[in-house]
Amino acid sequence: MKNSPARVLAAIDQYGREKAFLMNVGHEKGRIVTDIIAQRKPSIMIELGGYVGYSTILFADAVRKAGGKKYLSLELSPTFATVSKALVQLAGLDDIVEYMIGPCRDSLRALRSTRSGALDLIFLDHAKFAYTNDLKLCEELALVGQGTTLVADNVICPGNPKYLEYLRSPPAKKIEEAKTVEAEKSVDVSIGNPRLIYDTSLVYGLAPTGEQIGWSGNLALFRGVDGQSIGQEESIHSF
Ligand SMILES: C[S@@+](CC[C@H](N)C(=O)[O-])C[C@H]1O[C@@H](n2cnc3c(N)ncnc32)[C@H](O)[C@@H]1O
């Protein structure tokens, strides 16, 4: 199993099937993301919510194969991160994977202070209710900008309709909403960058078990475009 990402992933899948359910992205939906990685060839990719390392191993391996330099896993729980680190090391990916442990809002701010420019690829898979506010923070920090691709798991059910609504809103609507947020400014609520517009795709995928459970296996893909026009085409894929 040493230095074999595929074998480590297979062992995690087996544990999830036979011992206890694991909330991993799984190989079905994972393949959608690895295809995007192969296409986008990100130099640096980050994930919000690494859990015990399944997505970390699958996507870091794909980033390395695509010529990328770094995969950053932002994980709240030190316990989960400890498991992830051990599995990542076993898979031989510790040269490319780095961790930022704690609330991802703190990690995103720390990341901004150490590097410039927008990120190529961000995978959102942490607390669903936090997707919109945390994306807005990424916008404010300019970690999201022209050319950034966002991939978010579980956007419908379990999920986050507000996240989709925000991304699909035209700048004029976002600017109006931002004024309300500004007026009601409470603890750590981000306003975002209302000028950003996104091309979006919605993909229906399968749960880690391979089953289609209601709407549970969906990923939304967003390509950030910092432009003036609105009304981008939106395509919906399903399988
Ligand atoms: C669905 S799991 C991630 C699964 C993982 N991406 C995979 O496919 O293997 C969600 C993870 O997000 C983490 N999380 C929740 N809120 C977070 C936050 N504010 N910052 C960072 N991580 C968070 C949880 O501790 C949990 O490990």
Ligand as a Chemical Component Dictionary entry (heavy atoms), coordinates in Angstrom:
data_LIG
# 
_chem_comp.id                   LIG 
_chem_comp.type                 NON-POLYMER 
_chem_comp.pdbx_formal_charge   0 
_chem_comp.three_letter_code    LIG 
# 
loop_
_chem_comp_atom.comp_id 
_chem_comp_atom.atom_id 
_chem_comp_atom.alt_atom_id 
_chem_comp_atom.type_symbol 
_chem_comp_atom.charge 
_chem_comp_atom.model_Cartn_x 
_chem_comp_atom.model_Cartn_y 
_chem_comp_atom.model_Cartn_z 
_chem_comp_atom.pdbx_ordinal 
LIG C1  C1  C 0  -17.786 16.081 4.307  1  
LIG S1  S1  S 1  -16.337 16.158 5.275  2  
LIG C2  C2  C 0  -15.087 16.355 4.054  3  
LIG C3  C3  C 0  -14.870 15.118 3.250  4  
LIG C4  C4  C 0  -13.608 15.155 2.420  5  
LIG N1  N1  N 0  -13.580 16.319 1.541  6  
LIG C5  C5  C 0  -13.497 13.925 1.569  7  
LIG O1  O1  O 0  -14.127 13.855 0.516  8  
LIG O2  O2  O -1 -12.759 13.006 1.968  9  
LIG C6  C6  C 0  -16.425 17.768 5.986  10 
LIG C7  C7  C 0  -15.199 18.171 6.767  11 
LIG O3  O3  O 0  -15.229 19.591 6.911  12 
LIG C8  C8  C 0  -14.665 19.914 8.151  13 
LIG N2  N2  N 0  -15.113 21.280 8.502  14 
LIG C9  C9  C 0  -16.328 21.691 8.920  15 
LIG N3  N3  N 0  -16.342 23.008 9.126  16 
LIG C10 C10 C 0  -15.109 23.472 8.814  17 
LIG C11 C11 C 0  -14.485 24.740 8.828  18 
LIG N4  N4  N 0  -15.156 25.837 9.208  19 
LIG N5  N5  N 0  -13.199 24.829 8.463  20 
LIG C12 C12 C 0  -12.508 23.742 8.066  21 
LIG N6  N6  N 0  -13.048 22.497 8.026  22 
LIG C13 C13 C 0  -14.318 22.357 8.393  23 
LIG C14 C14 C 0  -15.186 18.832 9.091  24 
LIG O4  O4  O 0  -14.368 18.717 10.245 25 
LIG C15 C15 C 0  -15.104 17.599 8.177  26 
LIG O5  O5  O 0  -13.900 16.923 8.347  27 
# 
loop_
_chem_comp_bond.comp_id 
_chem_comp_bond.atom_id_1 
_chem_comp_bond.atom_id_2 
_chem_comp_bond.value_order 
_chem_comp_bond.pdbx_ordinal 
LIG C1  S1  SING 1  
LIG S1  C2  SING 2  
LIG S1  C6  SING 3  
LIG C2  C3  SING 4  
LIG C3  C4  SING 5  
LIG C4  N1  SING 6  
LIG C4  C5  SING 7  
LIG C5  O1  DOUB 8  
LIG C5  O2  SING 9  
LIG C6  C7  SING 10 
LIG C7  O3  SING 11 
LIG C7  C15 SING 12 
LIG O3  C8  SING 13 
LIG C8  N2  SING 14 
LIG C8  C14 SING 15 
LIG N2  C9  SING 16 
LIG N2  C13 SING 17 
LIG C9  N3  DOUB 18 
LIG N3  C10 SING 19 
LIG C10 C11 SING 20 
LIG C10 C13 DOUB 21 
LIG C11 N4  SING 22 
LIG C11 N5  DOUB 23 
LIG N5  C12 SING 24 
LIG C12 N6  DOUB 25 
LIG N6  C13 SING 26 
LIG C14 O4  SING 27 
LIG C14 C15 SING 28 
LIG C15 O5  SING 29 
# 
